[in-house]
């Protein structure tokens, strides 16, 4: 970890970035779908749509990895301080 940064801050940061990745992935998918459904589609548009889908897939993967890490950090924090989180 970074000096002075708590597990809670790190988990919150990961959740925030994961959320941003999902929003970017959704925007990329909408763009790719719009390009792909255009009646005047050409080879360049098809490649661009495929690239947009690839970027969206990678962003979603990053988001899932960060959310998993945030959950892992939060679980570790809860195990380290069980009295703070219930019986």
C-alpha positions in Angstrom: 0.0 0.0 0.0 0.9 3.6 -0.2 2.1 5.4 3.0 -0.8 7.2 4.7 -3.5 5.5 2.6 -5.9 3.2 4.4 -7.5 0.1 3.1 -10.8 1.8 3.1 -9.5 4.7 0.9 -7.9 2.1 -1.4 -11.1 0.1 -1.6 -13.2 3.3 -2.2 -10.7 4.3 -5.0 -11.0 0.9 -6.7 -14.8 1.0 -6.6 -14.8 4.5 -8.1 -12.4 3.6 -10.9 -14.4 0.3 -11.5 -17.5 2.4 -11.9 -15.8 4.8 -14.3 -14.6 1.8 -16.4 -18.1 0.4 -16.6 -19.5 3.8 -17.8 -16.7 4.1 -20.4 -17.4 0.5 -21.5 -21.1 1.2 -21.9 -20.4 4.4 -23.9 -18.0 2.4 -26.1 -20.6 -0.3 -26.7 -23.3 2.3 -27.6 -20.9 3.8 -30.1 -19.9 0.4 -31.6 -23.6 -0.6 -31.8 -24.5 2.7 -33.5 -21.7 2.3 -36.0 -22.5 -1.3 -36.6 -26.2 -0.7 -37.2 -25.6 2.1 -39.8 -27.1 1.3 -43.2 -24.1 2.8 -44.9 -21.6 0.7 -43.1 -18.2 0.2 -44.7 -15.2 -1.9 -43.8 -13.6 1.0 -41.8 -16.7 1.4 -39.7 -16.9 -2.3 -39.1 -13.3 -2.2 -37.9 -14.0 0.8 -35.7 -17.0 -0.9 -34.2 -15.0 -4.0 -33.5 -12.3 -1.9 -31.8 -14.9 -0.2 -29.7 -16.2 -3.5 -28.6 -12.7 -4.6 -27.7 -12.1 -1.5 -25.6 -15.4 -2.0 -23.8 -14.6 -5.6 -23.1 -11.2 -4.6 -21.6 -12.7 -1.9 -19.5 -15.3 -4.2 -18.1 -12.6 -6.7 -17.3 -10.6 -4.0 -15.5 -13.8 -3.0 -13.6 -14.5 -6.6 -12.4 -10.8 -7.0 -11.3 -10.9 -3.7 -9.3 -14.2 -4.5 -7.7 -12.9 -8.0 -6.7 -9.8 -6.4 -5.2 -12.0 -3.8 -3.3 -14.1 -6.7 -1.9 -10.9 -8.6 -0.9 -9.5 -5.5 0.9 -12.8 -4.9 2.7 -13.0 -8.5 3.8 -9.4 -8.4 5.1 -10.2 -5.2 7.0 -13.3 -6.7 8.5 -11.4 -9.8 9.6 -8.7 -7.7 11.1 -11.2 -5.7 13.1 -14.2 -8.0 13.7 -15.6 -6.0 16.7 -16.3 -3.0 14.5 -18.5 -4.9 12.1 -20.7 -6.9 14.4 -20.5 -10.2 16.4 
